[in-house]
Amino acid sequence: MAGIEKKINIPTNYISVIFGSMDSNVVKIEKALDVTFVMRGESVKLLGETNNVKLASHVIKELIHFAQQGDQIDAQLVDYTIAAITKNRQEDLTHVNQDVVTTTYQGKPIKAKTSGQQKYVELIKKNMVVFGMGPAGTGKTYLAMAMAVDSFKRGEVSKIILTRPAIEAGEKLGFLPGDLQSKVDPYLRPLYDALFEIMGPENFDKNMEKGLIEVAPLAYMRGRTLNNAFIVLDEAQNTTPQQMKMFLTRLGFNSKTVVTGDLTQVDLPSHQHSGLFEASKILCNVPGIGMCHLDRNDVIRHPIVQKIVDAYEFYLNGPKK
């Protein structure tokens, strides 16, 4: 195909935002689409093969739209936009950064950053129980906790309960120092960290002291009825079928539950089946229960995480069809 040169119009006040620090965003687009950006004064030109220039121009158009909405044009958003345009999934971009789930104590908005995440948030709003399944970095737990904090702020629930199975992944609990709480705290630390980031130190400590926020191992849920609460079960791939049934039958009135997990990272002994896998099959058609399967396109951590996910998927399943 013959090369072409095309002038593109980027509003002057958005050029630095679109280009990124040290032109990092432009470099991404150039590398991904084999085009060249040439900037002279306020004039920006694209050089490359016709189809590539067309795709790159479309990417820039979408990034301008995001910038006009006040969205941060970071590496993840640039990568996601390139992928959506090149794979003819433009409709996915209409769901990106659409709604603010809640704001952190510092005023930073928490939004669904992919179409898969937007579907996840909508399912949580509409259903009493939601299963969020997908690889690391897809925002399963963080968005669930953001939704929990938002419900708590609005007075829709009076308590937030966060729980995880305390599975011994390579280390024996008995060899960890301290009392029982000290032994299980390392398993619950990611939940503390995420909630601390969203709520802030003062609100977190105050509500923990009042018992309005509870972070506990899954075993502590047995025998309870959880009313007027937003409950998040994290790392659910490491529950046994019996534990999963026990947990799901704890749900009381005016409560909502989100179950998150990654079925590619099961730490159970080889002879035990995952309760998350079983529940996702048994409950997939039950009214009031939502199932959300996030994938590599929803990874929002450092780009290397997506490459790691891809490499493991290739190793386990072979090349994508």
C-alpha positions in Angstrom: 0.0 0.0 0.0 1.2 3.5 -0.8 2.1 5.8 2.0 0.1 9.0 2.7 0.4 12.1 4.7 -2.6 13.4 6.7 -3.1 16.5 8.7 -4.9 15.9 12.0 -6.7 18.5 14.1 -5.9 18.4 17.8 -7.2 21.4 19.8 -4.1 23.3 21.0 -5.1 23.0 24.7 -5.2 19.2 24.4 -2.0 18.5 22.5 0.2 18.0 25.6 -2.5 15.8 27.2 -2.9 13.6 24.1 0.8 13.4 23.4 1.6 12.5 27.1 4.8 13.0 29.0 7.8 13.0 26.7 5.4 12.1 23.9 4.9 8.6 25.5 1.3 8.2 24.2 2.3 9.1 20.6 5.2 6.7 20.7 2.7 3.9 21.7 0.5 4.7 18.7 3.5 4.9 16.3 4.8 1.6 17.5 1.4 -0.2 17.5 0.2 1.1 14.1 3.5 1.7 12.2 2.8 5.4 11.7 4.9 8.6 12.3 3.7 11.8 13.9 5.3 15.0 12.7 4.6 18.2 14.6 5.5 21.7 13.4 4.3 24.4 15.6 0.5 23.7 16.1 0.3 21.6 13.0 0.3 17.8 13.5 0.7 15.3 10.6 0.4 11.6 10.3 2.6 9.6 7.9 2.2 6.0 7.0 0.2 3.5 5.0 -3.4 4.5 4.2 -5.1 2.1 6.5 -2.6 2.6 9.4 -3.0 6.4 9.2 -6.8 6.0 9.2 -6.7 3.8 12.3 -4.2 6.2 14.1 -6.4 9.1 13.2 -9.4 7.4 14.7 -7.4 6.6 17.9 -6.5 10.3 18.2 -10.2 11.3 17.7 -11.3 9.0 20.6 -8.5 10.3 22.8 -9.6 13.9 22.2 -13.1 12.9 23.2 -11.8 11.4 26.4 -9.7 14.5 27.1 -12.7 16.8 26.5 -14.6 14.7 29.1 -11.8 15.5 31.6 -10.5 11.9 31.6 -6.8 11.2 32.3 -5.1 10.0 29.1 -2.8 7.4 30.6 -1.0 4.4 29.1 -3.8 2.0 30.0 -6.4 4.2 28.2 -4.2 4.6 25.1 -3.6 0.8 24.9 -7.3 0.1 25.4 -8.3 2.6 22.7 -5.7 1.2 20.2 -7.0 -2.3 20.9 -10.6 -1.3 20.5 -10.0 0.5 17.2 -7.8 -2.2 15.6 -10.1 -5.0 16.6 -13.2 -3.2 15.4 -14.7 -2.9 18.9 -15.4 0.8 18.8 -18.6 0.3 20.8 -16.5 -0.7 23.8 -15.2 2.9 24.0 -18.7 4.3 24.7 -18.6 2.5 28.1 -15.2 3.7 29.2 -15.1 6.2 32.1 -18.9 6.5 31.7 -20.0 6.7 35.4 -18.3 7.6 38.6 -18.7 4.7 41.0 -17.6 6.7 44.0 -14.8 9.1 44.9 -11.8 8.4 47.2 -11.3 10.5 50.3 -9.0 12.7 48.3 -11.7 13.4 45.8 -10.4 11.1 43.0 -13.2 9.6 41.0 -13.3 5.8 40.6 -14.7 4.8 37.3 -15.1 1.7 35.2 -12.3 1.9 32.7 -13.3 -0.8 30.2 -16.6 -2.1 28.8 -16.2 -5.3 30.8 -15.8 -3.3 34.0 -18.9 -1.2 33.1 -20.9 -4.3 32.7 -19.6 -5.6 36.1 -20.7 -2.3 37.8 -24.1 -2.4 36.2 -24.6 -6.1 37.3 -23.7 -5.1 40.9 -26.3 -2.3 40.8 -29.1 -4.6 39.5 -28.5 -7.9 41.3 -28.5 -9.2 44.9 -25.5 -11.5 44.2 -22.8 -11.0 41.5 -19.9 -13.2 40.6 -16.9 -11.3 39.1 -14.4 -13.6 37.5 -11.2 -12.8 35.6 -7.4 -12.5 35.7 -5.3 -10.3 37.9 -5.6 -6.6 37.3 -9.1 -6.5 36.0 -10.5 -4.5 38.9 -12.7 -7.3 40.3 -12.1 -6.6 44.0 -11.4 -2.9 43.8 -14.6 -2.0 42.0 -16.6 -4.3 44.3 -15.2 -2.5 47.3 -15.8 0.9 45.6 -19.5 -0.1 45.1 -19.6 -1.2 48.8 -18.3 2.1 50.0 -20.8 4.0 47.8 -23.7 1.9 49.2 -22.4 2.6 52.7 -22.1 6.4 52.1 -25.6 6.5 50.7 -27.1 4.7 53.7 -28.3 1.8 51.5 -26.4 -0.6 53.9 -25.3 -0.2 57.4 -22.2 -2.4 57.3 -19.4 -3.5 54.9 -18.1 -7.1 55.4 -15.0 -8.2 53.5 -13.8 -11.8 53.6 -11.3 -14.2 52.1 -10.6 -17.9 52.5 -7.3 -18.3 54.5 -5.7 -20.8 52.1 -2.1 -21.9 52.9 -0.4 -21.1 49.5 3.1 -22.4 50.1 3.3 -21.5 53.8 1.7 -23.1 56.8 -0.3 -20.8 59.0 1.0 -22.5 62.1 4.5 -21.4 61.4 3.5 -17.7 61.2 4.2 -15.7 64.4 1.6 -14.3 66.7 -2.0 -15.2 67.7 -4.8 -16.3 65.3 -5.6 -12.8 64.1 -1.9 -12.1 63.4 -1.7 -15.3 61.4 -4.7 -14.5 59.2 -4.0 -10.8 58.7 -1.5 -11.3 55.9 -4.3 -13.0 53.9 -6.6 -10.0 54.5 -4.1 -7.2 54.0 -5.0 -6.5 50.3 -8.6 -5.8 51.5 -7.4 -3.5 54.2 -5.2 -1.6 51.7 -7.9 -1.1 49.1 -10.5 0.0 51.6 -7.9 2.3 53.3 -7.2 3.9 49.9 -10.9 4.5 49.1 -12.1 5.7 52.5 -9.0 7.3 54.0 -7.3 6.6 57.3 -9.8 8.5 59.6 -13.0 7.1 58.2 -11.5 3.6 57.9 -10.3 3.6 61.6 -13.5 5.2 62.9 -15.8 2.7 61.1 -13.7 -0.2 62.0 -13.8 0.8 65.7 -17.6 1.0 65.5 -17.9 -2.4 63.9 -19.4 -0.9 60.7 -16.5 -2.4 58.7 -15.5 -6.0 59.2 -12.6 -7.7 57.6 -12.5 -11.4 58.5 -11.5 -14.9 57.3 -14.3 -16.8 55.5 -14.5 -19.3 58.4 -15.8 -16.5 60.6 -19.0 -16.3 58.5 -20.3 -19.7 59.5 -23.5 -19.7 61.5 -24.2 -16.0 60.8 -27.0 -14.2 59.0 -25.8 -11.1 57.3 -28.5 -8.5 57.1 -28.3 -4.9 55.8 -24.7 -5.4 54.6 -22.6 -5.2 51.5 -20.5 -8.3 51.5 -17.4 -9.0 49.3 -15.9 -12.5 49.1 -12.5 -12.2 47.5 -10.2 -14.9 46.2 -13.3 -17.1 45.9 -11.5 -19.6 43.6 -9.9 -20.9 46.9 -13.2 -21.9 48.5 -14.4 -25.4 48.5 -17.9 -26.2 47.3 -19.0 -26.6 50.9 -17.5 -23.2 51.9 -19.1 -21.5 49.0 -22.6 -22.9 49.8 -22.1 -21.9 53.4 -21.2 -18.4 52.5 -24.0 -17.8 50.0 -26.6 -19.0 52.4 -25.5 -16.4 55.0 -27.1 -13.6 52.9 -29.9 -11.8 54.8 -32.4 -9.1 54.1 -31.4 -5.8 52.4 -27.9 -7.2 51.6 -25.8 -7.5 48.5 -22.9 -9.8 47.8 -20.1 -9.7 45.3 -18.0 -12.8 44.9 -14.6 -12.3 43.1 -12.0 -14.7 41.9 -9.6 -15.9 39.3 -10.1 -19.6 38.2 -6.6 -19.7 36.8 -5.0 -19.2 40.3 -6.6 -21.9 42.4 -4.4 -22.8 45.5 -6.6 -25.6 46.7 -5.1 -29.2 47.0 -5.3 -31.0 43.7 -8.1 -33.3 44.9 -10.4 -30.5 45.8 -12.7 -28.7 43.4 -13.1 -24.9 43.4 -16.3 -23.7 45.0 -16.3 -20.7 42.6 -16.1 -22.9 39.6 -19.0 -25.1 40.8 -21.2 -22.1 41.9 -20.7 -20.3 38.5 -22.1 -23.4 36.8 -24.9 -24.1 39.2 -26.2 -20.6 39.6 -25.6 -19.1 36.2 -29.4 -19.0 35.3 -30.8 -18.1 38.8 -32.7 -14.8 38.7 -31.1 -12.1 40.9 -27.6 -13.5 40.4 -25.3 -11.9 37.9 -22.2 -13.5 36.3 -19.5 -11.3 34.9 -16.5 -12.7 33.1 -13.7 -10.2 32.8 -10.7 -10.9 30.5 -7.3 -9.6 29.4 -9.0 -6.6 27.7 -10.1 -5.4 31.1 -6.6 -5.5 32.7 -5.8 -2.0 34.1 -2.5 -2.6 35.9 0.9 -2.0 34.3 0.9 -3.2 30.7 3.4 -5.9 31.7 0.5 -7.6 33.7 -1.5 -8.0 30.5 1.6 -9.5 28.8 2.0 -11.9 31.7 -1.7 -12.9 31.5 -1.3 -13.5 27.7 1.9 -15.6 28.2 0.2 -17.9 30.8 -2.9 -18.2 28.6 -0.7 -19.2 25.6 1.2 -21.7 27.7 -1.9 -23.3 29.1 -4.3 -23.1 26.1 -2.2 -22.5 23.0 -2.6 -19.6 20.6 -5.8 -17.6 20.5 -8.1 -18.7 17.7 
